[in-house]
């Protein structure tokens, strides 16, 4: 199965027609056990910090190396927030003052970027905006007002250069949900699904161009890395939704007739397509911003950094 078919099929167990657990034979026949179940009603992840001065932060993010089991016998080493991939769900009301303590337990400077938020440049989390880094084995507090409402996210903004184990190529990403007082919450379950690639390598081929033959093999990481300085693309042989590969995660279980609010995030570097056989996505927001006229679509194409909120 190629990457596009894999991603198209990967979400299909999110909406099941009954509450019964899907057996292995059913799941394997449709290649549907890709999704990793998050809590159906995820709570705000708060980690009070005993600061030496002032009040405790609302959230704490600890940057440190971790091991990620994508599937049985498929374990990779990466860097993550609080040993979670995605990192903890950060949740706040629109207009709420927020303080986030970031503790860097690595030997390189780090940045945490608040993607889609309206924040001052000194806490934007990007070097080009003038934000100070979190020093190696140091800490920094980010303080800002949570706005605007919508599906936002946070991620490393450290320049990786040719080190495909740092910054955007690591496990440093997570959802930041800013709730609006005007949201009626007309849904039965809420799920957060992040699409991601792993074990990146440099390649002369762009995997996002054209439609490969369904029988094409998955890309393989070369034994000798290509180190040419220019004209190379980023490729990857492994893919996941949240922290699990195809067949390795529990499906999300729902009841027939329920309305499921799905928050989709492309936290990777390649375009992905997601479909749910027998269902349509009623898209209500793009990149966290409400769409003027929600429309049902059979498939979602989502580019790197994009978010799609849809009711199924």
Secondary structure as UniProt FT lines:
FT   HELIX           3..10
FT   HELIX           12..14
FT   HELIX           24..30
FT   TURN            33..34
FT   TURN            40..41
FT   STRAND          59..71
FT   TURN            72..73
FT   STRAND          74..81
FT   TURN            82..83
FT   STRAND          90..93
FT   TURN            94..95
FT   STRAND          97..104
FT   STRAND          112..115
FT   HELIX           121..123
FT   HELIX           127..129
FT   TURN            136..137
FT   STRAND          139..145
FT   STRAND          150..156
FT   TURN            161..162
FT   TURN            164..165
FT   HELIX           167..169
FT   STRAND          173..179
FT   TURN            181..182
FT   STRAND          189..203
FT   TURN            207..208
FT   TURN            214..215
FT   STRAND          233..241
FT   TURN            242..243
FT   TURN            246..248
FT   TURN            256..257
FT   STRAND          260..266
FT   STRAND          272..275
FT   TURN            277..278
FT   STRAND          281..286
FT   TURN            287..288
FT   STRAND          289..297
FT   STRAND          299..302
FT   TURN            304..305
FT   STRAND          307..311
//
